[in-house]
Amino acid sequence: MTAEYTLNEDKTIKVDNKGYDFKKGKWQQSIGKAKFVGKENIGMLKVSFFGPFYSGYNVIAIDEDYKYALVAGESLKYMWILSRERTIPENVKAEFLKKAQEIGYKTSDLVWVTQDKTN
């Protein structure tokens, strides 16, 4: 899956998600809009892919080189580890999983996607 974020003129953020659906054997795309909840320098946003309905999108951790990020949804149902690379170093993964568990996420339920498809 890839996610591309672009700043719009009205200060909202265009979110362009693309992912490979292994069951259907094809790429899928979802375009949404994100807005900052508070200050623009705080990684707390609300994101919508379905009209007026927004959901939480909170950056919990980021590595010092801005290559990897741990992102939490508005509940313990959603969490993502984002990477600019196709793989995540084990030490970064372990650190992020520890943080997620401390928050209350059941990390054993995570789905680890092999990034071997290109679009």
A tleap script that builds the chain and sets N, CA, C and O, in Angstrom:
source leaprc.protein.ff14SB
mol = sequence {
  NMET THR ALA GLU TYR THR LEU ASN GLU ASP
  LYS THR ILE LYS VAL ASP ASN LYS GLY TYR
  ASP PHE LYS LYS GLY LYS TRP GLN GLN SER
  ILE GLY LYS ALA LYS PHE VAL GLY LYS GLU
  ASN ILE GLY MET LEU LYS VAL SER PHE PHE
  GLY PRO PHE TYR SER GLY TYR ASN VAL ILE
  ALA ILE ASP GLU ASP TYR LYS TYR ALA LEU
  VAL ALA GLY GLU SER LEU LYS TYR MET TRP
  ILE LEU SER ARG GLU ARG THR ILE PRO GLU
  ASN VAL LYS ALA GLU PHE LEU LYS LYS ALA
  GLN GLU ILE GLY TYR LYS THR SER ASP LEU
  VAL TRP VAL THR GLN ASP LYS THR CASN
}
set mol.1.N position { 0.839 -1.176 0.000 }
set mol.1.CA position { 0.000 0.000 0.000 }
set mol.1.C position { 0.881 1.234 0.000 }
set mol.1.O position { 1.933 1.260 0.638 }
set mol.2.N position { 0.446 2.247 -0.714 }
set mol.2.CA position { 1.130 3.532 -0.675 }
set mol.2.C position { 0.144 4.592 -0.236 }
set mol.2.O position { -1.061 4.463 -0.452 }
set mol.3.N position { 0.662 5.642 0.381 }
set mol.3.CA position { -0.155 6.781 0.786 }
set mol.3.C position { 0.628 8.034 0.412 }
set mol.3.O position { 1.787 8.193 0.795 }
set mol.4.N position { -0.011 8.909 -0.331 }
set mol.4.CA position { 0.624 10.161 -0.729 }
set mol.4.C position { -0.211 11.306 -0.182 }
set mol.4.O position { -1.431 11.340 -0.344 }
set mol.5.N position { 0.471 12.248 0.472 }
set mol.5.CA position { -0.198 13.381 1.102 }
set mol.5.C position { 0.228 14.665 0.394 }
set mol.5.O position { 1.418 14.910 0.195 }
set mol.6.N position { -0.756 15.478 0.016 }
set mol.6.CA position { -0.488 16.726 -0.689 }
set mol.6.C position { -1.267 17.847 -0.020 }
set mol.6.O position { -2.460 17.700 0.245 }
set mol.7.N position { -0.604 18.973 0.256 }
set mol.7.CA position { -1.276 20.118 0.866 }
set mol.7.C position { -2.122 20.833 -0.180 }
set mol.7.O position { -1.626 21.216 -1.239 }
set mol.8.N position { -3.405 21.009 0.128 }
set mol.8.CA position { -4.319 21.741 -0.750 }
set mol.8.C position { -4.237 23.235 -0.443 }
set mol.8.O position { -3.734 23.627 0.610 }
set mol.9.N position { -4.727 24.063 -1.355 }
set mol.9.CA position { -4.697 25.513 -1.168 }
set mol.9.C position { -5.482 25.952 0.070 }
set mol.9.O position { -5.135 26.947 0.705 }
set mol.10.N position { -6.539 25.210 0.413 }
set mol.10.CA position { -7.367 25.588 1.569 }
set mol.10.C position { -6.825 25.033 2.888 }
set mol.10.O position { -7.535 25.021 3.894 }
set mol.11.N position { -5.558 24.570 2.886 }
set mol.11.CA position { -4.856 24.047 4.067 }
set mol.11.C position { -5.322 22.653 4.494 }
set mol.11.O position { -4.855 22.134 5.508 }
set mol.12.N position { -6.245 22.035 3.728 }
set mol.12.CA position { -6.556 20.632 3.978 }
set mol.12.C position { -5.494 19.799 3.258 }
set mol.12.O position { -4.690 20.329 2.491 }
set mol.13.N position { -5.502 18.512 3.513 }
set mol.13.CA position { -4.502 17.625 2.930 }
set mol.13.C position { -5.196 16.572 2.080 }
set mol.13.O position { -6.106 15.892 2.554 }
set mol.14.N position { -4.781 16.435 0.844 }
set mol.14.CA position { -5.297 15.376 -0.016 }
set mol.14.C position { -4.584 14.088 0.389 }
set mol.14.O position { -3.357 14.055 0.486 }
set mol.15.N position { -5.361 13.023 0.625 }
set mol.15.CA position { -4.817 11.721 0.986 }
set mol.15.C position { -5.136 10.766 -0.156 }
set mol.15.O position { -6.302 10.496 -0.444 }
set mol.16.N position { -4.097 10.259 -0.802 }
set mol.16.CA position { -4.254 9.342 -1.935 }
set mol.16.C position { -3.671 7.993 -1.548 }
set mol.16.O position { -2.455 7.802 -1.573 }
set mol.17.N position { -4.546 7.058 -1.189 }
set mol.17.CA position { -4.120 5.720 -0.786 }
set mol.17.C position { -4.297 4.746 -1.945 }
set mol.17.O position { -5.338 4.731 -2.603 }
set mol.18.N position { -3.279 3.941 -2.186 }
set mol.18.CA position { -3.348 2.892 -3.199 }
set mol.18.C position { -2.852 1.602 -2.565 }
set mol.18.O position { -1.846 1.585 -1.855 }
set mol.19.N position { -3.563 0.540 -2.831 }
set mol.19.CA position { -3.164 -0.743 -2.267 }
set mol.19.C position { -3.537 -1.879 -3.194 }
set mol.19.O position { -4.477 -1.778 -3.983 }
set mol.20.N position { -2.792 -2.954 -3.089 }
set mol.20.CA position { -3.040 -4.126 -3.920 }
set mol.20.C position { -3.985 -5.069 -3.189 }
set mol.20.O position { -3.692 -5.512 -2.078 }
set mol.21.N position { -5.114 -5.374 -3.811 }
set mol.21.CA position { -6.097 -6.293 -3.239 }
set mol.21.C position { -5.753 -7.697 -3.733 }
set mol.21.O position { -6.003 -8.039 -4.888 }
set mol.22.N position { -5.175 -8.504 -2.839 }
set mol.22.CA position { -4.736 -9.838 -3.225 }
set mol.22.C position { -5.901 -10.748 -3.601 }
set mol.22.O position { -5.752 -11.623 -4.454 }
set mol.23.N position { -7.059 -10.549 -2.971 }
set mol.23.CA position { -8.224 -11.383 -3.285 }
set mol.23.C position { -8.750 -11.103 -4.691 }
set mol.23.O position { -9.134 -12.023 -5.415 }
set mol.24.N position { -8.764 -9.815 -5.073 }
set mol.24.CA position { -9.262 -9.437 -6.397 }
set mol.24.C position { -8.164 -9.420 -7.454 }
set mol.24.O position { -8.449 -9.404 -8.652 }
set mol.25.N position { -6.896 -9.425 -7.004 }
set mol.25.CA position { -5.781 -9.430 -7.946 }
set mol.25.C position { -5.615 -8.120 -8.695 }
set mol.25.O position { -5.184 -8.113 -9.848 }
set mol.26.N position { -5.956 -7.001 -8.045 }
set mol.26.CA position { -5.807 -5.707 -8.718 }
set mol.26.C position { -5.553 -4.603 -7.706 }
set mol.26.O position { -5.782 -4.771 -6.508 }
set mol.27.N position { -5.073 -3.470 -8.209 }
set mol.27.CA position { -4.816 -2.294 -7.383 }
set mol.27.C position { -6.114 -1.553 -7.144 }
set mol.27.O position { -6.978 -1.510 -8.019 }
set mol.28.N position { -6.257 -0.970 -5.964 }
set mol.28.CA position { -7.410 -0.153 -5.609 }
set mol.28.C position { -6.905 1.197 -5.115 }
set mol.28.O position { -5.796 1.301 -4.592 }
set mol.29.N position { -7.726 2.230 -5.284 }
set mol.29.CA position { -7.346 3.576 -4.872 }
set mol.29.C position { -8.486 4.229 -4.107 }
set mol.29.O position { -9.656 4.086 -4.464 }
set mol.30.N position { -8.123 4.956 -3.036 }
set mol.30.CA position { -9.086 5.751 -2.265 }
set mol.30.C position { -8.490 7.133 -2.077 }
set mol.30.O position { -7.348 7.275 -1.641 }
set mol.31.N position { -9.270 8.146 -2.407 }
set mol.31.CA position { -8.812 9.519 -2.229 }
set mol.31.C position { -9.683 10.171 -1.168 }
set mol.31.O position { -10.912 10.127 -1.238 }
set mol.32.N position { -9.029 10.775 -0.189 }
set mol.32.CA position { -9.744 11.417 0.894 }
set mol.32.C position { -9.161 12.776 1.214 }
set mol.32.O position { -8.291 13.287 0.510 }
set mol.33.N position { -9.666 13.348 2.299 }
set mol.33.CA position { -9.225 14.669 2.730 }
set mol.33.C position { -8.951 14.630 4.224 }
set mol.33.O position { -9.713 14.037 4.987 }
set mol.34.N position { -7.864 15.262 4.639 }
set mol.34.CA position { -7.525 15.346 6.062 }
set mol.34.C position { -7.490 16.807 6.487 }
set mol.34.O position { -7.155 17.695 5.702 }
set mol.35.N position { -7.844 17.033 7.750 }
set mol.35.CA position { -7.786 18.369 8.337 }
set mol.35.C position { -7.070 18.266 9.675 }
set mol.35.O position { -7.212 17.274 10.390 }
set mol.36.N position { -6.306 19.287 10.007 }
set mol.36.CA position { -5.671 19.329 11.315 }
set mol.36.C position { -6.735 19.581 12.377 }
set mol.36.O position { -7.631 20.402 12.182 }
set mol.37.N position { -6.635 18.876 13.495 }
set mol.37.CA position { -7.578 19.058 14.594 }
set mol.37.C position { -7.222 20.315 15.378 }
set mol.37.O position { -8.103 21.065 15.799 }
set mol.38.N position { -5.932 20.540 15.569 }
set mol.38.CA position { -5.463 21.718 16.296 }
set mol.38.C position { -4.429 22.452 15.468 }
set mol.38.O position { -4.679 22.814 14.318 }
set mol.39.N position { -3.272 22.668 16.060 }
set mol.39.CA position { -2.192 23.368 15.370 }
set mol.39.C position { -1.626 22.507 14.245 }
set mol.39.O position { -1.633 21.279 14.325 }
set mol.40.N position { -1.139 23.159 13.206 }
set mol.40.CA position { -0.628 22.459 12.037 }
set mol.40.C position { 0.717 21.777 12.266 }
set mol.40.O position { 1.177 21.031 11.401 }
set mol.41.N position { 1.352 22.014 13.403 }
set mol.41.CA position { 2.625 21.355 13.679 }
set mol.41.C position { 2.454 20.175 14.643 }
set mol.41.O position { 3.435 19.629 15.148 }
set mol.42.N position { 1.204 19.791 14.889 }
set mol.42.CA position { 0.904 18.642 15.739 }
set mol.42.C position { 0.251 17.575 14.876 }
set mol.42.O position { -0.714 17.848 14.162 }
set mol.43.N position { 0.779 16.356 14.943 }
set mol.43.CA position { 0.308 15.268 14.084 }
set mol.43.C position { -1.018 14.678 14.505 }
set mol.43.O position { -1.138 13.463 14.665 }
set mol.44.N position { -2.012 15.524 14.686 }
set mol.44.CA position { -3.350 15.065 15.042 }
set mol.44.C position { -4.309 15.584 13.974 }
set mol.44.O position { -4.564 16.783 13.864 }
set mol.45.N position { -4.826 14.649 13.198 }
set mol.45.CA position { -5.697 15.026 12.095 }
set mol.45.C position { -7.010 14.257 12.167 }
set mol.45.O position { -7.156 13.311 12.941 }
set mol.46.N position { -7.947 14.679 11.353 }
set mol.46.CA position { -9.148 13.900 11.106 }
set mol.46.C position { -9.209 13.697 9.595 }
set mol.46.O position { -8.962 14.621 8.819 }
set mol.47.N position { -9.543 12.471 9.191 }
set mol.47.CA position { -9.486 12.083 7.781 }
set mol.47.C position { -10.849 11.580 7.342 }
set mol.47.O position { -11.540 10.882 8.085 }
set mol.48.N position { -11.227 11.946 6.118 }
set mol.48.CA position { -12.491 11.480 5.558 }
set mol.48.C position { -12.277 10.899 4.169 }
set mol.48.O position { -11.635 11.508 3.312 }
set mol.49.N position { -12.824 9.716 3.967 }
set mol.49.CA position { -12.875 9.125 2.632 }
set mol.49.C position { -14.314 9.009 2.160 }
set mol.49.O position { -14.574 8.639 1.015 }
set mol.50.N position { -15.262 9.331 3.061 }
set mol.50.CA position { -16.674 9.135 2.761 }
set mol.50.C position { -17.481 10.375 3.107 }
set mol.50.O position { -18.303 10.347 4.022 }
set mol.51.N position { -17.254 11.456 2.386 }
set mol.51.CA position { -18.056 12.656 2.565 }
set mol.51.C position { -17.853 13.350 3.892 }
set mol.51.O position { -16.719 13.637 4.274 }
set mol.52.N position { -18.946 13.626 4.608 }
set mol.52.CA position { -18.837 14.433 5.830 }
set mol.52.C position { -18.365 13.655 7.061 }
set mol.52.O position { -18.253 14.238 8.139 }
set mol.53.N position { -18.090 12.378 6.932 }
set mol.53.CA position { -17.712 11.555 8.075 }
set mol.53.C position { -16.199 11.497 8.214 }
set mol.53.O position { -15.503 11.043 7.307 }
set mol.54.N position { -15.692 11.957 9.348 }
set mol.54.CA position { -14.252 12.004 9.602 }
set mol.54.C position { -13.878 11.036 10.715 }
set mol.54.O position { -14.680 10.734 11.599 }
set mol.55.N position { -12.641 10.558 10.650 }
set mol.55.CA position { -12.122 9.664 11.678 }
set mol.55.C position { -10.753 10.156 12.124 }
set mol.55.O position { -10.066 10.853 11.377 }
set mol.56.N position { -10.358 9.796 13.333 }
set mol.56.CA position { -9.077 10.240 13.872 }
set mol.56.C position { -7.883 9.611 13.175 }
set mol.56.O position { -7.943 8.466 12.728 }
set mol.57.N position { -6.802 10.367 13.089 }
set mol.57.CA position { -5.547 9.934 12.471 }
set mol.57.C position { -4.448 10.643 13.251 }
set mol.57.O position { -4.161 11.816 13.011 }
set mol.58.N position { -3.830 9.915 14.194 }
set mol.58.CA position { -2.909 10.532 15.137 }
set mol.58.C position { -1.509 9.951 15.019 }
set mol.58.O position { -1.322 8.747 15.194 }
set mol.59.N position { -0.534 10.785 14.727 }
set mol.59.CA position { 0.854 10.339 14.645 }
set mol.59.C position { 1.360 10.187 16.076 }
set mol.59.O position { 1.477 11.167 16.811 }
set mol.60.N position { 1.659 8.952 16.461 }
set mol.60.CA position { 2.075 8.631 17.824 }
set mol.60.C position { 3.593 8.659 17.955 }
set mol.60.O position { 4.129 9.109 18.968 }
set mol.61.N position { 4.282 8.173 16.920 }
set mol.61.CA position { 5.750 8.128 16.961 }
set mol.61.C position { 6.288 8.255 15.538 }
set mol.61.O position { 5.646 7.856 14.566 }
set mol.62.N position { 7.477 8.818 15.455 }
set mol.62.CA position { 8.154 8.956 14.163 }
set mol.62.C position { 9.650 8.843 14.430 }
set mol.62.O position { 10.149 9.341 15.439 }
set mol.63.N position { 10.360 8.187 13.518 }
set mol.63.CA position { 11.799 8.034 13.737 }
set mol.63.C position { 12.526 9.342 13.413 }
set mol.63.O position { 11.952 10.239 12.795 }
set mol.64.N position { 13.759 9.444 13.824 }
set mol.64.CA position { 14.500 10.705 13.684 }
set mol.64.C position { 14.765 11.095 12.235 }
set mol.64.O position { 15.017 12.267 11.957 }
set mol.65.N position { 14.714 10.142 11.304 }
set mol.65.CA position { 14.934 10.453 9.885 }
set mol.65.C position { 13.631 10.595 9.094 }
set mol.65.O position { 13.663 10.749 7.873 }
set mol.66.N position { 12.499 10.545 9.775 }
set mol.66.CA position { 11.182 10.660 9.145 }
set mol.66.C position { 10.959 9.599 8.062 }
set mol.66.O position { 10.364 9.885 7.022 }
set mol.67.N position { 11.434 8.382 8.308 }
set mol.67.CA position { 11.206 7.281 7.373 }
set mol.67.C position { 10.053 6.384 7.809 }
set mol.67.O position { 9.411 5.738 6.980 }
set mol.68.N position { 9.792 6.347 9.128 }
set mol.68.CA position { 8.799 5.429 9.671 }
set mol.68.C position { 7.915 6.172 10.670 }
set mol.68.O position { 8.390 7.023 11.423 }
set mol.69.N position { 6.621 5.839 10.668 }
set mol.69.CA position { 5.697 6.490 11.592 }
set mol.69.C position { 4.700 5.480 12.134 }
set mol.69.O position { 4.272 4.567 11.427 }
set mol.70.N position { 4.339 5.657 13.394 }
set mol.70.CA position { 3.286 4.876 14.030 }
set mol.70.C position { 2.066 5.786 14.105 }
set mol.70.O position { 2.126 6.869 14.688 }
set mol.71.N position { 0.962 5.346 13.515 }
set mol.71.CA position { -0.247 6.158 13.435 }
set mol.71.C position { -1.403 5.401 14.061 }
set mol.71.O position { -1.617 4.225 13.765 }
set mol.72.N position { -2.148 6.073 14.926 }
set mol.72.CA position { -3.296 5.473 15.601 }
set mol.72.C position { -4.579 6.109 15.106 }
set mol.72.O position { -4.619 7.298 14.793 }
set mol.73.N position { -5.619 5.308 15.040 }
set mol.73.CA position { -6.946 5.820 14.714 }
set mol.73.C position { -7.584 6.414 15.952 }
set mol.73.O position { -6.918 6.615 16.967 }
set mol.74.N position { -8.882 6.696 15.867 }
set mol.74.CA position { -9.553 7.304 17.014 }
set mol.74.C position { -9.960 6.275 18.063 }
set mol.74.O position { -10.455 6.639 19.130 }
set mol.75.N position { -9.755 4.996 17.770 }
set mol.75.CA position { -10.042 3.945 18.748 }
set mol.75.C position { -8.935 2.897 18.649 }
set mol.75.O position { -8.039 3.011 17.813 }
set mol.76.N position { -9.000 1.880 19.502 }
set mol.76.CA position { -8.005 0.816 19.473 }
set mol.76.C position { -8.258 -0.185 18.347 }
set mol.76.O position { -7.621 -1.237 18.297 }
set mol.77.N position { -9.175 0.135 17.451 }
set mol.77.CA position { -9.486 -0.747 16.322 }
set mol.77.C position { -8.527 -0.538 15.143 }
set mol.77.O position { -8.309 -1.459 14.356 }
set mol.78.N position { -7.954 0.661 15.015 }
set mol.78.CA position { -7.120 0.972 13.851 }
set mol.78.C position { -5.754 1.497 14.254 }
set mol.78.O position { -5.633 2.343 15.140 }
set mol.79.N position { -4.731 0.982 13.593 }
set mol.79.CA position { -3.352 1.416 13.800 }
set mol.79.C position { -2.552 1.056 12.545 }
set mol.79.O position { -2.791 0.024 11.919 }
set mol.80.N position { -1.613 1.913 12.195 }
set mol.80.CA position { -0.776 1.670 11.028 }
set mol.80.C position { 0.676 1.965 11.367 }
set mol.80.O position { 0.972 2.847 12.173 }
set mol.81.N position { 1.570 1.222 10.746 }
set mol.81.CA position { 2.990 1.575 10.760 }
set mol.81.C position { 3.319 1.923 9.320 }
set mol.81.O position { 3.247 1.074 8.431 }
set mol.82.N position { 3.681 3.179 9.096 }
set mol.82.CA position { 3.972 3.671 7.757 }
set mol.82.C position { 5.477 3.696 7.531 }
set mol.82.O position { 6.252 3.941 8.456 }
set mol.83.N position { 5.879 3.438 6.294 }
set mol.83.CA position { 7.292 3.381 5.963 }
set mol.83.C position { 7.534 3.964 4.583 }
set mol.83.O position { 6.738 3.762 3.666 }
set mol.84.N position { 8.631 4.684 4.441 }
set mol.84.CA position { 9.038 5.181 3.124 }
set mol.84.C position { 9.808 4.105 2.359 }
set mol.84.O position { 10.109 4.266 1.176 }
set mol.85.N position { 10.116 3.028 3.034 }
set mol.85.CA position { 10.861 1.910 2.451 }
set mol.85.C position { 9.925 0.699 2.336 }
set mol.85.O position { 8.839 0.692 2.914 }
set mol.86.N position { 10.353 -0.316 1.589 }
set mol.86.CA position { 9.544 -1.530 1.457 }
set mol.86.C position { 9.624 -2.422 2.690 }
set mol.86.O position { 8.777 -3.294 2.885 }
set mol.87.N position { 10.634 -2.205 3.516 }
set mol.87.CA position { 10.780 -2.983 4.741 }
set mol.87.C position { 10.999 -2.028 5.913 }
set mol.87.O position { 11.359 -0.865 5.729 }
set mol.88.N position { 10.775 -2.547 7.121 }
set mol.88.CA position { 10.970 -1.769 8.334 }
set mol.88.C position { 12.031 -2.484 9.163 }
set mol.88.O position { 11.901 -3.681 9.421 }
set mol.89.N position { 13.079 -1.776 9.585 }
set mol.89.CA position { 14.100 -2.413 10.422 }
set mol.89.C position { 13.477 -3.010 11.687 }
set mol.89.O position { 12.542 -2.439 12.248 }
set mol.90.N position { 13.988 -4.141 12.129 }
set mol.90.CA position { 13.437 -4.832 13.291 }
set mol.90.C position { 13.446 -3.967 14.549 }
set mol.90.O position { 12.520 -4.049 15.356 }
set mol.91.N position { 14.485 -3.132 14.731 }
set mol.91.CA position { 14.530 -2.294 15.932 }
set mol.91.C position { 13.422 -1.232 15.923 }
set mol.91.O position { 12.850 -0.928 16.970 }
set mol.92.N position { 13.120 -0.673 14.755 }
set mol.92.CA position { 12.030 0.307 14.644 }
set mol.92.C position { 10.696 -0.388 14.872 }
set mol.92.O position { 9.841 0.111 15.603 }
set mol.93.N position { 10.527 -1.540 14.241 }
set mol.93.CA position { 9.291 -2.301 14.403 }
set mol.93.C position { 9.065 -2.648 15.879 }
set mol.93.O position { 7.957 -2.486 16.391 }
set mol.94.N position { 10.106 -3.121 16.558 }
set mol.94.CA position { 9.987 -3.490 17.975 }
set mol.94.C position { 9.620 -2.280 18.835 }
set mol.94.O position { 8.771 -2.380 19.720 }
set mol.95.N position { 10.260 -1.136 18.572 }
set mol.95.CA position { 9.964 0.090 19.333 }
set mol.95.C position { 8.519 0.517 19.135 }
set mol.95.O position { 7.833 0.844 20.104 }
set mol.96.N position { 8.045 0.517 17.886 }
set mol.96.CA position { 6.674 0.928 17.591 }
set mol.96.C position { 5.665 -0.057 18.179 }
set mol.96.O position { 4.631 0.361 18.700 }
set mol.97.N position { 5.951 -1.357 18.102 }
set mol.97.CA position { 5.034 -2.348 18.665 }
set mol.97.C position { 4.936 -2.211 20.177 }
set mol.97.O position { 3.863 -2.390 20.754 }
set mol.98.N position { 6.052 -1.895 20.815 }
set mol.98.CA position { 6.046 -1.690 22.267 }
set mol.98.C position { 5.159 -0.495 22.625 }
set mol.98.O position { 4.350 -0.570 23.550 }
set mol.99.N position { 5.320 0.618 21.877 }
set mol.99.CA position { 4.487 1.801 22.119 }
set mol.99.C position { 3.005 1.475 21.920 }
set mol.99.O position { 2.158 1.877 22.717 }
set mol.100.N position { 2.710 0.747 20.850 }
set mol.100.CA position { 1.322 0.394 20.538 }
set mol.100.C position { 0.721 -0.462 21.655 }
set mol.100.O position { -0.429 -0.257 22.042 }
set mol.101.N position { 1.490 -1.414 22.169 }
set mol.101.CA position { 1.006 -2.260 23.256 }
set mol.101.C position { 0.772 -1.438 24.520 }
set mol.101.O position { -0.199 -1.668 25.241 }
set mol.102.N position { 1.657 -0.482 24.788 }
set mol.102.CA position { 1.493 0.376 25.963 }
set mol.102.C position { 0.207 1.193 25.885 }
set mol.102.O position { -0.427 1.460 26.906 }
set mol.103.N position { -0.173 1.587 24.678 }
set mol.103.CA position { -1.405 2.347 24.473 }
set mol.103.C position { -2.628 1.443 24.659 }
set mol.103.O position { -3.692 1.900 25.075 }
set mol.104.N position { -2.458 0.153 24.343 }
set mol.104.CA position { -3.570 -0.783 24.490 }
set mol.104.C position { -3.915 -1.561 23.237 }
set mol.104.O position { -4.893 -2.308 23.231 }
set mol.105.N position { -3.131 -1.407 22.164 }
set mol.105.CA position { -3.388 -2.139 20.929 }
set mol.105.C position { -3.026 -3.603 21.084 }
set mol.105.O position { -2.036 -3.938 21.735 }
set mol.106.N position { -3.815 -4.465 20.493 }
set mol.106.CA position { -3.547 -5.905 20.469 }
set mol.106.C position { -2.702 -6.152 19.207 }
set mol.106.O position { -3.242 -6.440 18.139 }
set mol.107.N position { -1.400 -6.038 19.340 }
set mol.107.CA position { -0.510 -6.079 18.173 }
set mol.107.C position { -0.461 -7.451 17.506 }
set mol.107.O position { -0.017 -7.563 16.364 }
set mol.108.N position { -0.909 -8.491 18.200 }
set mol.108.CA position { -0.941 -9.817 17.570 }
set mol.108.C position { -1.963 -9.869 16.439 }
set mol.108.O position { -1.911 -10.775 15.607 }
set mol.109.N position { -2.886 -8.920 16.395 }
set mol.109.CA position { -3.895 -8.871 15.334 }
set mol.109.C position { -3.432 -8.102 14.095 }
set mol.109.O position { -4.159 -8.037 13.103 }
set mol.110.N position { -2.230 -7.519 14.142 }
set mol.110.CA position { -1.750 -6.745 12.997 }
set mol.110.C position { -1.587 -7.622 11.763 }
set mol.110.O position { -1.221 -8.794 11.857 }
set mol.111.N position { -1.865 -7.033 10.608 }
set mol.111.CA position { -1.671 -7.704 9.324 }
set mol.111.C position { -0.400 -7.124 8.711 }
set mol.111.O position { -0.320 -5.919 8.470 }
set mol.112.N position { 0.584 -7.970 8.460 }
set mol.112.CA position { 1.854 -7.528 7.878 }
set mol.112.C position { 1.828 -7.812 6.383 }
set mol.112.O position { 1.787 -8.968 5.963 }
set mol.113.N position { 1.853 -6.757 5.590 }
set mol.113.CA position { 1.750 -6.868 4.141 }
set mol.113.C position { 3.142 -6.910 3.529 }
set mol.113.O position { 3.992 -6.080 3.851 }
set mol.114.N position { 3.374 -7.881 2.644 }
set mol.114.CA position { 4.623 -7.950 1.905 }
set mol.114.C position { 4.557 -6.944 0.776 }
set mol.114.O position { 3.642 -7.002 -0.046 }
set mol.115.N position { 5.497 -6.030 0.715 }
set mol.115.CA position { 5.483 -4.956 -0.279 }
set mol.115.C position { 6.246 -5.382 -1.535 }
set mol.115.O position { 7.312 -4.845 -1.835 }
set mol.116.N position { 5.687 -6.354 -2.265 }
set mol.116.CA position { 6.378 -6.853 -3.451 }
set mol.116.C position { 5.655 -6.522 -4.752 }
set mol.116.O position { 6.117 -6.915 -5.824 }
set mol.117.N position { 4.543 -5.814 -4.685 }
set mol.117.CA position { 3.798 -5.424 -5.879 }
set mol.117.C position { 4.075 -3.960 -6.185 }
set mol.117.O position { 4.210 -3.151 -5.267 }
set mol.118.N position { 4.159 -3.617 -7.442 }
set mol.118.CA position { 4.296 -2.223 -7.855 }
set mol.118.C position { 3.169 -1.874 -8.803 }
set mol.118.O position { 2.653 -2.731 -9.520 }
set mol.119.N position { 2.793 -0.606 -8.799 }
set mol.119.CA position { 1.712 -0.194 -9.710 }
set mol.119.C position { 2.222 0.754 -10.739 }
set mol.119.O position { 1.459 1.208 -11.591 }
savepdb mol mol.pdb
quit
